Amino acid sequence: MVLKAQRAPLELVEVADPKPGSGQILVRVRACGVCRTDLHVADGELREPKLPLILGHEIVGLTEDGRRVGIPWLGWTCGECAYCRAGRENLCDRARFTGYHLDGGYAEMAVADERYCFPLPDRYSDVEAAPLLCAGLIGHRCLRMTGDARRLGIYGFGAAAHLVAQVAKHEGRAVYAFTSPGDVEAQRFALELGAVWAGSSLQKPPDELDAAIIFAPVGALVPLALKALAKGGTVVCGGIHMSDVPSFAYDLLWGERVVRSVANLTRRDAEEFLALAARIPLRTRVTPHPLAQANQVLAELRAGRIVGAAALQP
């Protein structure tokens, strides 16, 4: 499924099998998760994609020698800049990303730099493993940025949230889930996964939060999260794109509150989280769809009608 122009539907086309270059592996795709970042690319909110482009960066596939690997968003870094040398390769200015600068997994075959691929825990099927590769990884990095916060708010209860909520509960944290107003199904799902409270993002939770993670790409949630935050708390913005943050009174930030973003991920994030996922039986709620239905699935995601995550299969 090829994106030939932003803000246009993907097209189902036959293309030649990709040829792996030096250091690359050829992978037969078994499943590819559908991520909100795919929407940001398709809808023109991320403005510098390779075109034509095959979207998809939550790729589960088999190598030519039969190994199952995962291919995530981070596809290549220079290894030479100050960020890379400091272990902050997620900030590399020359980084290339799967499904954005590099063709991704909305296809039968894909190639990837083997250094940026990872073995996957056996306990997850191909479809179940797909959201671990972005929703899980970015959620893991966001959670680490909250420190030891015990009362954790999660705004936008989608693919990333439904995984990070389970990890947070495993760590003994209390999870407060915030959804779009009226999204009763997502609120019910959050409570099933162990949240102590679930409600609308317009509501104030019953307790002050020590930290909040915002996964929804809605800048107006930042002041709302700050209002719910105890002094010294942190608001982590976990999306690669967000609408403009409205102005707000300094009183909301005062008291040593912090607002910060999380950008991309590192290979160390992947190693840490996938090892954790091998130990914790995460419940990944993923609905599989045929590859040819990619446009319909993206439309469902755009409309907020996917609970948990979705994946495409060739």
C-alpha positions in Angstrom: 0.0 0.0 0.0 1.8 3.1 -1.3 1.5 6.7 -0.3 2.1 8.7 -3.5 1.0 12.1 -2.2 0.2 13.3 1.3 -3.5 13.8 2.0 -4.3 11.2 -0.7 -5.5 7.6 -0.2 -2.9 4.8 -0.2 -2.8 2.8 -3.4 -2.5 -1.0 -3.7 0.2 -1.6 -6.2 2.6 -4.4 -7.3 6.3 -3.4 -6.8 9.5 -5.3 -7.1 10.8 -7.0 -4.0 13.2 -4.8 -2.2 16.9 -5.7 -2.4 18.9 -5.6 0.8 22.0 -3.5 0.8 25.1 -3.8 2.9 24.2 -4.5 6.5 20.5 -4.9 5.7 18.2 -7.9 6.0 15.2 -8.8 3.9 12.1 -9.6 5.9 8.8 -11.2 4.9 6.2 -9.2 6.7 3.9 -11.2 9.0 2.1 -8.2 10.6 2.5 -4.4 10.7 0.9 -2.3 13.4 -1.1 0.9 12.4 0.2 3.8 14.4 -1.0 7.4 14.8 2.3 8.5 13.3 1.3 6.8 10.1 -1.7 9.2 10.1 0.5 12.2 10.7 2.6 11.2 7.7 -0.4 10.4 5.4 -2.3 13.6 6.5 0.7 15.9 5.9 1.3 16.9 9.5 4.8 15.4 9.2 6.0 17.3 6.2 9.2 15.7 4.8 8.5 12.0 3.9 10.1 10.1 1.1 7.6 9.9 -1.7 6.3 7.5 -2.9 6.4 5.8 0.4 5.4 2.6 2.1 4.1 3.4 5.5 4.4 1.3 8.7 7.0 1.0 11.4 5.6 -1.7 13.8 6.8 -4.5 11.6 7.0 -8.2 12.6 8.5 -10.5 10.0 10.7 -13.4 9.2 14.2 -13.1 7.8 15.4 -15.3 4.9 17.1 -17.7 7.5 13.9 -18.0 9.5 14.4 -15.6 12.4 11.5 -13.5 13.7 12.4 -9.9 14.1 10.8 -6.6 14.8 11.5 -3.4 12.8 10.7 -0.2 14.7 10.5 3.6 13.9 14.2 4.3 14.3 15.8 2.9 11.2 19.3 4.4 11.1 21.5 7.0 12.9 24.8 8.5 11.9 26.7 7.2 15.0 29.0 10.2 14.8 27.2 13.3 16.1 27.3 14.6 19.6 23.8 13.1 20.3 24.8 9.6 19.1 28.1 9.7 20.9 26.2 10.6 24.1 23.8 7.7 23.9 21.0 10.0 22.7 20.6 8.6 19.2 16.9 9.4 19.2 17.9 13.0 18.7 20.3 12.5 15.8 19.8 15.2 13.2 20.5 12.8 10.4 18.4 9.9 11.7 16.2 8.1 9.3 12.8 6.6 10.3 11.0 3.6 9.0 7.8 4.4 7.2 8.9 8.0 6.8 12.3 8.3 5.3 12.6 4.5 4.6 9.9 2.2 3.2 8.0 0.4 5.9 5.8 -2.6 6.5 2.5 -1.9 4.7 3.8 -4.5 2.2 4.6 -8.2 1.8 8.4 -7.6 2.0 10.6 -5.0 3.7 14.3 -4.4 4.2 16.0 -2.9 7.2 19.4 -2.2 8.8 20.0 -5.3 10.9 21.5 -3.2 13.7 18.1 -1.6 14.3 16.0 -4.8 14.3 15.2 -6.8 17.4 14.2 -10.4 18.4 10.7 -10.6 19.8 9.4 -12.4 22.9 8.0 -15.8 21.9 4.9 -15.4 24.1 3.3 -12.9 21.6 1.9 -13.9 18.2 2.9 -11.8 15.2 -0.2 -9.6 15.5 0.2 -9.2 19.2 3.8 -8.3 18.9 3.3 -5.5 16.4 2.3 -2.7 18.7 5.2 -3.5 21.1 7.4 -1.9 18.4 6.2 1.7 18.7 3.3 2.0 21.1 5.2 -0.1 23.6 8.5 1.5 23.0 7.4 5.1 23.1 5.2 4.3 26.1 8.2 2.8 27.9 10.3 5.9 27.3 7.5 8.2 28.4 7.0 6.2 31.6 10.7 6.4 32.4 10.5 10.2 32.1 7.9 10.3 34.9 10.4 9.0 37.5 8.8 7.3 40.4 5.4 9.0 40.1 2.9 6.9 42.0 -0.3 8.5 40.7 -0.1 8.5 36.9 -2.5 10.1 34.5 -2.7 8.9 30.9 -4.5 11.2 28.3 -5.6 9.4 25.2 -6.2 5.7 25.9 -5.1 4.1 22.6 -2.4 1.7 21.6 0.5 3.1 23.6 -1.7 3.8 26.7 -3.1 0.3 26.9 0.4 -1.1 27.1 2.0 1.5 29.4 -0.9 1.3 31.8 -0.2 -2.4 32.4 3.5 -1.8 33.0 2.6 1.1 35.4 0.3 -1.2 37.3 2.9 -3.9 37.4 5.2 -1.3 39.0 2.7 -0.5 41.7 1.5 2.8 40.3 -2.1 4.0 40.3 -3.3 4.7 36.7 -5.9 7.4 35.9 -7.2 7.1 32.4 -8.5 10.1 30.4 -10.4 9.6 27.1 -12.4 11.7 24.7 -15.7 12.8 26.2 -18.2 10.1 25.9 -15.8 7.3 24.9 -17.3 4.9 27.4 -15.7 1.8 25.6 -12.2 3.1 26.1 -12.9 4.0 29.7 -14.3 0.5 30.3 -11.2 -1.0 28.7 -8.9 1.1 30.9 -10.7 -0.1 34.0 -10.4 -3.7 32.8 -6.6 -3.2 32.5 -6.4 -2.1 36.1 -6.9 1.7 36.0 -8.2 3.0 39.4 -10.2 5.7 37.6 -11.3 6.5 34.1 -13.2 9.5 32.7 -13.3 12.3 30.3 -10.2 14.5 29.6 -12.3 17.4 30.6 -12.8 16.0 34.1 -10.6 16.5 37.1 -9.5 13.2 38.6 -10.4 12.3 42.2 -6.7 12.7 43.3 -3.9 15.0 42.3 -1.5 13.4 39.8 2.2 13.0 40.4 2.7 12.8 36.6 0.8 12.7 33.4 1.5 11.3 29.9 -0.3 12.8 26.9 -0.6 10.5 24.0 -3.5 12.3 22.2 -2.2 14.8 19.7 -4.2 17.6 21.3 -2.3 20.6 22.6 -5.2 21.8 24.7 -4.7 18.8 27.0 -1.4 20.3 28.3 -3.0 22.9 30.6 -5.7 20.4 31.6 -3.0 18.0 32.7 -1.2 20.7 34.6 -4.4 21.6 36.4 -4.6 17.9 37.6 -0.9 17.8 38.6 0.5 18.1 42.1 3.4 20.4 42.8 6.7 19.0 41.5 4.9 16.8 38.9 5.7 16.2 35.3 3.6 16.3 32.1 5.2 14.2 29.4 4.0 14.8 25.8 4.6 11.5 24.0 3.5 12.2 20.5 5.6 13.2 17.5 3.0 15.7 16.5 0.6 17.8 18.6 -1.7 20.7 17.8 -0.7 24.0 19.2 -0.6 24.3 23.0 -2.8 27.2 24.1 -1.5 29.9 26.4 -2.1 29.3 30.1 -1.5 31.1 33.4 2.0 30.7 34.9 0.3 29.5 38.1 -0.4 26.2 36.4 3.4 25.7 35.8 4.6 27.2 39.1 5.4 24.9 41.9 8.2 23.2 40.0 5.9 21.5 37.6 7.6 20.4 34.3 6.3 20.0 30.8 8.5 18.0 28.5 8.4 16.1 25.2 9.7 12.6 24.3 11.2 12.2 20.9 11.5 8.9 19.1 13.4 6.1 20.8 16.8 4.5 21.2 17.9 0.9 20.6 18.5 0.7 24.3 14.8 1.6 24.9 13.9 -1.3 22.6 16.2 -3.8 24.4 14.9 -2.8 27.8 11.2 -2.8 26.9 11.2 -6.1 24.9 13.0 -7.8 27.8 10.3 -6.4 30.1 7.6 -7.6 27.8 9.1 -11.1 27.9 8.7 -11.1 31.7 5.3 -9.4 32.0 2.3 -11.0 30.3 1.1 -7.8 28.6 -2.4 -8.0 27.1 -2.1 -6.5 23.7 -5.5 -5.9 22.2 -4.9 -5.9 18.5 -7.5 -6.2 15.7 -6.0 -7.7 12.5 -7.0 -6.5 9.0 -6.0 -7.4 5.5 -3.3 -5.2 4.0 -5.7 -4.0 1.3 -7.9 -2.4 4.0 -5.2 0.0 5.1 -7.2 3.1 4.1 -10.2 2.0 6.1 -8.1 1.3 9.1 -6.5 4.7 9.0 -9.9 6.3 8.7 -11.1 4.4 11.8 -8.0 5.6 13.7 -8.5 9.1 12.5 -12.1 9.0 13.8 -11.0 7.6 17.2 -12.9 4.4 16.7 -10.1 1.9 17.4 -9.9 0.6 21.0 -6.5 -0.8 21.7 -4.5 -1.2 18.5 -4.9 -2.4 14.9 -2.5 -4.3 12.5 -2.3 -5.1 8.9 -1.4 -8.5 7.5 -0.4 -9.3 3.9 
